[in-house]
Amino acid sequence: MGEPVDSEATVFPKVNYNYTRDLLKVWPKEAGINKHLTFSCLRHTYATLQLDHGTDIYTISKLLGHRHLKTTQRYTRVMDKAKKEAANRIVFDF
């Protein structure tokens, strides 16, 4: 993206940040979700869902714009935890 020219400038000038921020308040309420959502929450959910549906970590890294694969690997820990929890749901009573 290059060096910043103006410290007050927005990264994506055509995006109406106030409108988008307001939608992050409206959409969850309309869906019955009583949780404060941020762009980071949405990115995290997107990455986790991509992993869950079989997208490889390298592709997810590029989709998220991460410079280093190590940054994206934190999402694999979430999936490892989910796999452990799923495995522990089955209890054998011998």
Stockholm file with secondary structure:
# STOCKHOLM 1.0

chainA/1-94         MGEPVDSEATVFPKVNYNYTRDLLKVWPKEAGINKHLTFSCLRHTYATLQLDHGTDIYTISKLLGHRHLKTTQRYTRVMDKAKKEAANRIVFDF
#=GR chainA/1-94 SS CCCCSCTTSCSSTTSCHHHHHHHHHHHHHHTTCCSCCCHHHHHHHHHHHHHHTTCCHHHHHHHHTCSSHHHHTHHHHHHHHHHHHHHHTCCCCC
#=GC SS_cons        CCCCSCTTSCSSTTSCHHHHHHHHHHHHHHTTCCSCCCHHHHHHHHHHHHHHTTCCHHHHHHHHTCSSHHHHTHHHHHHHHHHHHHHHTCCCCC
//
